[in-house]
């Protein structure tokens, strides 16, 4: 199988995508079992967001492009092994926001231009980071964790996740234009103008 077939074939996209979703789900379950409830719950939220189109349409191939899922899977799993936890969170939050925007474009009546899609993904990234911050606050309060250490660190988190969201959106926009992948991107009705 050539690289073009690997990227453009919808069935291959779904197989690789579900494998990556399974990795994130197993990581989330492992984290919950290990007592890392907040991160494990976040990973399972990612799984639910990715699986939602397939569950609502009844089509197992209704997934976003597998390279985007690979970014999420890598960031979610690498947080404990390769990256510092904060870096993993930034990438995962930005990728989840991009997944939500791509799914809105492909599986609903919403139609967005490419530039607006990237901007909307950045705003969604900031909103998800705000929800993550609220979850960290209550985790610190109720579960005795120590996620939030200072206001300066909290402000830095918002700036960094915004930059990561913008970079990831730009990279994904380039990827879609360059490779024309299978998955949710291909399903959008206005293919030339969609993300």
C-alpha positions in Angstrom: 0.0 0.0 0.0 1.4 3.4 -1.0 1.4 6.5 1.3 -1.3 8.1 -0.9 -3.6 5.0 -0.4 -2.8 5.0 3.4 -3.9 8.7 3.6 -6.8 8.8 1.2 -8.6 5.4 1.7 -11.6 5.8 3.9 -11.6 2.2 5.2 -7.9 2.3 6.0 -8.5 5.7 7.7 -11.2 4.1 9.9 -9.1 1.1 10.8 -6.1 3.1 11.9 -8.4 5.7 13.5 -10.2 3.1 15.7 -6.8 1.6 16.7 -5.7 5.0 17.9 -9.0 5.6 19.7 -8.6 2.2 21.4 -5.1 3.2 22.6 -6.4 6.4 24.1 -9.3 4.5 25.7 -7.0 2.0 27.3 -4.7 4.7 28.5 -7.7 6.5 30.1 -8.9 3.3 31.8 -5.4 2.6 33.0 -5.1 6.2 34.4 -8.4 5.9 36.2 -7.4 2.5 37.6 -4.1 4.1 38.8 -6.0 6.9 40.5 -5.2 9.7 38.0 -8.9 10.4 37.7 -8.9 13.8 36.0 -6.5 12.8 33.2 -8.1 9.4 32.7 -11.5 11.1 32.5 -10.2 13.6 30.0 -8.9 10.8 27.8 -12.3 9.1 27.9 -13.9 12.4 26.9 -11.6 12.4 23.9 -12.7 8.9 23.0 -16.4 9.9 23.3 -15.9 13.0 21.1 -14.1 11.0 18.4 -16.7 8.2 18.5 -19.7 10.5 18.5 -20.1 10.8 14.7 -19.8 7.0 14.2 -22.3 6.3 16.9 -24.8 8.9 15.7 -24.6 8.0 12.0 -24.2 4.2 12.4 -21.2 4.3 10.0 -18.0 3.0 11.6 -15.9 4.9 9.0 -17.3 8.3 10.2 -14.0 9.5 11.8 -11.7 12.4 11.4 -8.5 11.8 9.6 -6.2 9.4 11.4 -3.1 11.7 11.5 -5.1 14.1 13.7 -6.1 11.1 15.9 -2.4 10.1 16.0 -1.5 13.5 17.4 -4.1 13.1 20.1 -3.1 9.5 20.9 0.6 10.4 21.0 0.1 13.4 23.2 -2.3 11.5 25.6 0.0 8.6 26.0 3.3 10.4 25.8 2.5 12.6 28.8 3.6 9.9 31.2 6.6 8.8 29.1 8.1 11.4 26.8 6.8 14.9 27.5 6.3 16.9 30.6 2.6 16.6 31.6 1.8 20.2 30.8 3.1 19.9 27.2 1.0 16.8 26.7 -2.1 18.7 28.0 -1.5 21.6 25.6 -1.3 19.4 22.6 -4.2 17.2 23.6 -6.5 20.2 24.4 -5.6 21.8 21.0 -6.1 18.6 19.1 -9.4 17.9 20.8 -10.6 21.4 19.8 -9.5 20.8 16.2 -11.4 17.4 16.2 -14.5 19.1 17.4 -14.3 21.7 14.7 -13.6 19.2 12.0 -16.6 17.0 13.2 -18.9 20.1 13.2 -17.9 20.9 9.7 -18.2 17.3 8.3 -21.1 15.9 10.2 -23.5 18.8 10.7 -25.0 21.5 8.5 -22.3 24.0 9.7 -20.0 25.2 6.9 -16.8 27.1 7.7 -14.1 28.6 5.5 -10.5 27.3 6.1 -9.3 30.5 7.8 -12.3 30.7 10.0 -12.0 27.0 10.9 -8.5 27.6 12.2 -9.6 30.7 14.2 -12.6 28.8 15.6 -10.4 25.9 16.6 -8.2 28.3 18.5 -11.2 29.8 20.3 -12.4 26.3 21.0 -9.0 25.4 22.4 -9.1 28.4 24.8 -12.6 27.3 25.9 -11.5 23.7 26.5 -8.5 25.0 28.4 -10.8 27.0 30.6 -12.9 23.9 31.3 -9.7 22.0 32.0 -8.7 24.7 34.5 -12.0 24.5 36.3 -11.7 20.7 36.4 -8.2 21.1 37.9 -9.4 23.5 40.5 -12.1 21.1 41.7 -9.7 18.2 41.5 -7.3 20.1 43.8 -10.1 21.0 46.1 -11.9 17.6 46.3 -9.3 15.0 45.4 -6.3 16.6 47.0 -4.3 17.0 43.8 -1.9 19.9 43.2 -2.5 20.9 39.5 -2.9 24.6 40.0 0.2 26.1 41.8 0.1 29.8 40.9 -1.8 32.4 39.0 1.2 33.1 36.8 1.4 29.5 35.7 -2.3 29.5 35.0 -1.9 32.5 32.7 1.1 31.0 31.0 -1.0 27.9 30.3 -3.6 29.9 28.5 -1.0 31.7 26.3 0.8 28.5 25.5 -2.3 26.5 24.7 -3.5 29.3 22.4 -0.2 29.3 20.5 -0.2 25.5 20.3 -3.8 25.6 19.0 -2.9 28.1 16.3 0.1 26.1 15.2 -1.8 22.8 15.2 -4.6 24.4 13.2 -2.2 25.8 10.6 -0.4 22.5 10.3 -3.7 20.6 9.8 -4.9 23.1 7.3 -1.7 22.6 5.3 -2.0 18.8 5.6 -5.6 18.9 4.3 -4.6 21.0 1.3 -1.5 19.0 0.6 -2.7 15.4 1.0 -6.6 15.6 0.7 -7.0 12.9 3.3 -9.9 10.5 3.9 -12.1 10.8 7.0 -14.4 13.6 8.2 -12.5 16.1 6.1 -13.5 14.3 2.9 -17.1 14.1 3.9 -17.6 17.9 4.1 -20.0 19.1 1.5 -18.0 22.1 0.4 -14.7 20.2 0.1 -12.8 23.1 -1.6 -13.6 25.5 1.2 -13.8 23.3 4.3 -11.1 22.6 6.8 
